Amino acid sequence: MKIESLPMSADSPSPQRAPRRRTKAVALTVLALALAGAGGYALTHRAAPAAQAAAPAPQAKEPVHELSPRDIARVEARPLAVTLPLTGSLTPLAQATVKSKVSGIVLSTAVQEGMDVKAGQVIAQLDPAEARARVAQQQAMLADAQARLALARKNLNNSASLLKQNFIAQNAYDTSANAVDLAQAAVDAARAQLDLAKIALADTTIHAPLSGVVSKRHAQAGEKLSPDSPVFSIVDLKHLTLDAQVPASDIPRIRVGQDVQFRVDGFDGRTFDGKVARINPATETGSRAMIVYVDVANPDGLLRAGMFAKGTVVTEKSAAHPLLPLGAVRQQDGRDVVYRIEDGKVVVQPVKLGLRSGDAGLVEALEGATAGMTVLAVPLDGVKPGSKVKLPDAATAASAPTTAAPAPKG
């Protein structure tokens, strides 16, 4: 039996073409997904730059200036003094060279250099033998004169009785009366000589004429002294005088009673006080300076004669006002201003100035400043009105300078 295959119809799918169509459909699906993913990636990456371009750029922060303690000053209210420098040497206000009033041999000396003495204290003793002999001699002469006076008075009484009886003439009575007067004069002279002898005897004991310190001993025990021979030199260190030379051009600024502050080497910066007592009316020979005498109280005796002193005299002194550093004052639009710090910013503060002291570096503010205000003490680059600043912390700010005047230059 012959089997013949029938031809396939055109509508029926071919067994080989069917797999190809499925493969093509899968490929198209994958391609579509890939294109969709690429489009989404493009959209997202194009939107990001646009969003970045649309966002505003961040602004730069304003700088904050950190200040050190030396950049600022705290204003204080106190009197301001204008001073004038002066220098000079210390000399004792009272000093004496004790001399012997009589001649004699020194028996003993009671003090030496550097010892304190009181007024009236015995400091030396001379041999009194010769002086005592003179006293005895004058006492004998006085007794003789008194005896002559007694005899003359007795004769006068007798003459008076005889005159009443007309036994003698008036002339004889007058002679007796004159003899009494002469005897009385002799007694007075003898008494005066005795007093001198007693004074000479007392002068053999030498006393200190003032309280002070022995600066030099001129005589030793056993030496023979003549009148006016020096024995001791004594200085009073309780009151000293500072003899300071001041240029004649500055003398009009000096007045009696002005305060003086000074220092002396060797006292660890201690300041001593004095007052102007006198002003020499003439300039010193060979210079155009005049001597100003300053009284210095020295109750503890620390200062010594001859020490060199450097100090200042206060020529002007104001009432208490806020004081500003000279470096803090600026000129702006023809007026004086300072830069004060308020809430972390620099603010312009107009001020009205008064007395200024170049030595102290301060000027008083009559208006515009108050005690406790913090100001810029010096000009700073880049710091201007409106600038933000940062003050030092509390520990560091404690060392910030104030507007208190410095101590006298030494």
Residue pairs with C-beta under 8 A, 6 or more apart in sequence:
8 14
62 388
63 382
63 388
64 344
64 388
64 389
64 390
65 380
65 382
65 383
65 387
65 388
65 389
65 390
66 389
66 390
67 341
67 376
67 380
67 389
67 390
67 391
67 392
68 392
68 396
69 392
69 396
69 397
69 399
69 400
69 401
70 377
70 378
70 400
70 401
71 376
71 377
71 378
71 380
72 341
72 374
72 375
72 376
72 377
72 391
72 392
72 397
72 400
73 324
73 325
73 328
73 374
73 375
73 376
73 377
73 400
73 401
73 402
73 403
74 372
74 373
74 374
74 400
74 401
74 402
74 403
75 322
75 323
75 324
75 365
75 369
75 370
75 371
75 372
75 373
75 374
75 375
75 403
76 322
76 323
76 371
76 402
76 403
76 404
77 320
77 321
77 322
77 323
77 370
77 371
78 320
78 323
78 404
78 405
79 317
79 318
79 319
79 320
79 321
80 317
80 318
80 321
80 323
80 355
80 356
80 357
80 360
80 362
80 363
80 364
80 405
81 314
81 316
81 317
81 318
81 357
81 360
81 405
82 314
82 315
82 316
82 317
82 355
82 356
82 357
82 359
83 312
83 313
83 314
83 315
83 357
83 359
83 360
83 408
84 246
84 250
84 253
84 254
84 312
84 313
84 315
85 310
85 311
85 312
85 359
85 409
86 244
86 245
86 246
86 260
86 262
86 292
86 310
86 311
86 312
86 313
87 244
87 245
87 308
87 309
87 310
87 311
88 242
88 243
88 244
88 245
88 291
88 292
88 294
88 308
88 309
89 242
89 243
89 306
89 307
89 308
89 309
90 240
90 241
90 242
90 243
90 264
90 296
90 303
90 304
90 305
90 306
90 307
90 308
90 309
91 240
91 241
91 243
91 305
91 306
92 212
92 235
92 236
92 237
92 239
92 240
92 241
92 305
93 236
93 239
93 240
93 241
93 295
94 210
94 212
94 235
94 236
94 239
95 212
95 215
95 233
95 234
95 235
95 236
95 305
96 209
96 210
96 233
96 234
97 218
97 230
97 232
97 233
97 234
98 123
98 206
98 208
98 209
98 230
98 231
98 232
98 233
98 234
99 227
99 228
99 229
99 230
99 231
100 126
100 203
100 206
100 219
100 225
100 226
100 227
100 228
100 229
100 231
101 200
101 203
101 227
101 228
102 126
102 131
102 200
102 203
102 204
102 227
103 224
103 225
103 226
103 227
104 126
104 127
104 128
104 130
104 131
104 204
104 224
104 225
105 126
105 127
105 222
105 223
105 224
105 225
106 124
106 125
106 126
106 127
106 219
106 220
106 221
106 222
106 223
106 224
106 225
106 231
107 125
107 126
107 127
107 221
108 124
108 125
108 221
109 123
109 124
109 217
109 219
109 220
109 221
109 231
109 232
110 121
110 122
110 123
110 124
110 125
111 117
111 121
111 123
111 214
111 217
111 232
112 214
112 217
113 214
113 215
113 216
113 217
114 213
114 214
115 213
115 214
116 211
116 212
116 213
117 123
117 208
117 211
117 212
117 213
117 214
117 234
118 208
118 211
119 208
119 209
119 210
119 211
120 207
120 208
121 207
121 208
122 205
122 206
122 207
123 206
123 207
123 208
123 214
123 231
123 232
124 205
124 206
124 219
124 231
124 232
125 204
125 205
125 206
126 203
126 204
126 205
126 206
126 225
127 204
128 201
128 204
128 205
131 197
131 200
131 201
131 203
131 204
132 201
134 197
134 200
134 201
135 194
135 197
135 198
135 200
135 201
137 197
138 190
138 193
138 194
138 196
138 197
139 194
141 190
141 193
141 194
142 187
142 190
142 191
142 193
142 194
144 190
145 183
145 186
145 187
145 189
145 190
146 187
146 190
148 183
148 186
148 187
149 180
149 183
149 184
149 186
149 187
151 183
152 176
152 179
152 180
152 182
152 183
153 180
153 183
155 176
155 179
155 180
156 173
156 176
156 177
156 179
156 180
158 176
159 168
159 172
159 173
159 175
159 176
159 177
160 173
162 168
162 172
162 173
163 170
163 172
163 173
206 231
206 232
208 232
208 234
209 234
210 234
210 236
211 236
211 238
212 234
212 235
212 236
212 237
212 238
213 234
213 235
213 236
213 237
213 301
214 232
214 233
214 234
215 233
215 234
215 235
215 305
216 232
216 233
217 231
217 232
218 229
218 230
218 231
218 232
218 233
219 225
219 229
219 230
219 231
219 232
225 231
235 305
237 298
237 301
237 303
237 304
237 305
238 297
238 298
238 299
238 301
239 295
239 296
239 297
239 298
240 295
240 296
240 298
240 303
240 305
241 277
241 293
241 294
241 295
241 296
242 260
242 262
242 274
242 293
242 294
242 296
242 309
242 311
243 291
243 292
243 293
243 294
244 291
244 292
244 293
244 294
244 309
244 311
245 284
245 287
245 289
245 290
245 291
245 292
246 254
246 289
246 290
246 291
246 292
247 288
247 289
247 290
248 283
248 288
248 289
248 290
249 288
251 279
251 290
251 292
253 315
254 276
254 279
254 292
254 313
254 315
255 276
256 276
256 277
256 278
256 279
257 275
257 276
258 275
258 276
258 313
258 314
258 315
259 273
259 274
259 275
259 313
259 314
260 273
260 274
260 275
260 276
260 294
260 311
260 312
260 313
260 314
261 271
261 272
261 273
261 274
261 311
261 312
261 314
261 407
261 408
262 271
262 272
262 274
262 309
262 310
262 311
262 312
262 408
262 410
263 269
263 270
263 271
263 272
263 309
263 310
263 311
263 408
263 410
264 270
264 272
264 303
264 307
264 308
264 309
265 307
265 308
267 302
269 407
269 410
271 407
271 408
272 296
272 303
272 309
272 311
273 296
273 297
274 294
274 295
274 296
274 297
275 294
275 295
276 292
276 293
276 294
276 295
276 313
277 293
277 294
277 295
278 292
278 293
279 290
279 291
279 292
279 293
280 290
280 291
280 292
280 293
281 290
282 290
283 289
283 290
284 290
284 291
292 313
294 313
296 303
310 408
310 409
310 410
311 408
311 410
312 359
312 408
312 409
316 355
318 354
318 355
318 364
321 354
321 364
321 365
321 366
322 364
322 365
322 369
322 370
322 371
322 373
322 403
323 362
323 363
323 364
323 365
323 403
323 404
323 405
324 338
324 351
324 353
324 362
324 363
324 364
324 365
324 369
324 375
324 403
325 361
325 362
325 363
325 375
325 377
325 378
325 401
325 403
326 356
326 358
326 361
326 362
326 363
327 361
327 377
327 378
327 379
328 338
328 339
328 375
328 376
328 377
328 378
329 336
329 337
329 338
329 351
329 353
329 363
330 336
330 337
330 338
330 339
330 379
331 337
332 348
335 350
336 350
336 351
336 352
336 353
337 348
337 349
337 350
337 351
338 349
338 351
338 368
338 369
338 375
338 376
339 346
339 347
339 348
339 349
339 375
339 376
339 383
339 385
340 346
340 347
340 349
340 373
340 374
340 375
340 376
341 347
341 374
341 375
341 376
341 389
341 391
344 388
344 389
344 390
344 391
345 386
345 387
345 388
345 389
346 376
346 383
346 384
346 385
346 386
346 387
346 389
347 385
348 385
349 368
349 369
349 373
349 375
350 368
351 365
351 367
351 368
351 369
352 365
352 366
352 367
352 368
353 363
353 364
353 365
353 366
354 363
354 364
354 365
354 366
355 363
355 364
356 362
356 363
356 364
357 363
357 405
359 409
360 405
360 406
361 406
362 403
362 405
369 375
374 391
376 383
377 401
383 389
391 397
392 400
